């Protein structure tokens, strides 16, 4: 929807976005398995400490079906619309585009006129997505300057290659696949860009057949899940370079590039090392001398020894609980990197002012396969699941966590069933983190929370073309 003036939630630079008003609402993807008629939903949580409803679910939009496996939804428009080469400043950050990885459906939700009462205004069925793009199993949505970009894990038959397709950001019509020359890329997962350098980075997980029934031990031990990054020419839609992390590094997932458009580096999380069950964070960067892209490990988080009787069957033979880093997020000022350890039940804060030498500044425990650490609001009640999705406010002072990963994988690592919760972490100005004891949202009727989007934008839903 066009505006006479630019949307006030569009910001030319990360610094200006960080000075924006605090969010008062959070939108949360709520998953069900679709059994017994249960439906997926989009939840609305009050995040305003001055509100009598603070820390409560104040709205819920039920979708027509359950079992979609809702994942990383995003806004239809964002600050990237201010980029000079593809300007769309009169668009409005209003609609949320919500993909279903199992159904291949895409749901378009209008958050206006009442942000607490979002409305479903369009459903693109999976058959249409596949017919118009060649892809299936959409997973992640990012707003780009010239359209809504969505990645897909594979094709209709459940194999690869996976890749990216685009929706028109006004009509939401699928415009076809993005790649013109994919080179060696076959597995797909996340994608992000350096708009100031006309470069896209993509990561790898697995095809739908490799992931939709849970972790396949044979594929894992053979090193068949994703273990590389790919660099692309953003304008030419062409593959430039493959960055190998090593076959022992399995499941190269969330990408967090520097927000400053002058910088050409970023971080990616790796779920598991076959060598020792550790998780790791790697940094990619452009080498100006060689004019090539490079990647190196900058953080390693070890597995923790555990009594096999306390572990799910998948892990009992290892006698250890792996960290299982399944999400990371970077504050808008590029200073703090947050890492979720879904297996051990820990969220970590690193100071990455020097991205090559991250410094651990804070840790918090909640949930976990073995720990079952309670929230401060109820110290006697164990929580399951662990910190999974992470979202950081624009000013970097608040971090939101949810505990569900992916339904088939939830069942393997938390066989007693994920009991959904959402927590909030407060961040001290110079580092250090603490749970807000007044904020724990617990979801009933088997609803599992996943991706969070914040009113007006957040640290992972905007990209910028300009710096201060």
Secondary structure, DSSP 4 states (H G I P E B T S, - for coil): ---SS--TT--SSHHHHHTSPPPSEEEEEEE---GGG---EEEEEE--TTSTTTTSEEEEEE-S-S---B-B-EES--GGGG-GGG--TT--TTEEEEEBTTT--EEEEE--S-TTS-EEEEEE-HHHHHHHHS-EEEEEEEEETTEEEEEEEE-TTS-S--EEEEE-TTT--EEEE--SB-TT--S---EEEEGGGTEEEE-B---HHHHTTS--HHHHHTT-S--EEEEEETTTTEEEEEEE--TTEEEEEEEEE-SSTT--EEEEEEEEETTTS-EEEEEEEEETTTTEEEEEEEEEE--EE--GGGS-HHHHTTTEE---EEEEEE-TTS-EEEEEETTTTEEEEEE-SSTTS-EEEEEEE-B-TTT-BPPTT-TTS---SB---EEE-TTSSEEEEE----HHHHHHH-TT----EEEEEEE-TTS-EEEEEEEEEE--TT-EEEEEEETT--TTS---S---
